[in-house]
Amino acid sequence: MLKEKIINNRMRTMTLKIEGMGCSGCVNSVEQALLEVQYVESVNVDLDSGIAKIIYRENEPDLQEMVQAVEDAGYAASKV
C-alpha cells in the first residue's frame, strides 16, 4: 500500500505495506533499514497491520529506494 501526502512544504509521509515480519525484532530491522535511507526523518512500523509510516524530506528518497532498503533487510515492501 502506498499512500503519500504533504505534511508541510518540506516534509512528506509515505505508507508502505511490509510482508514477512513476525516479531518486534523484525519491526526494528525494518525501521532501521528505512532510517538508513538518506532523507528519511522518522519511521513507525506496526507489526499487526504490517504498515510502515515514513516521514521524509520532500522529493527524496523515491519509492524504489525505500522498497530496496526493506528488501535488503529481508522483507517485502509494496504499494497496493
ABEGO torsion letter per residue (X at the ends): XBBBBBABAABBBBBBBBBGBABAAAAAAAAAAAAABBGBABBBBBAAAGBBBBBBBBGOBBAAAAAAAAAAAGBBBBBX
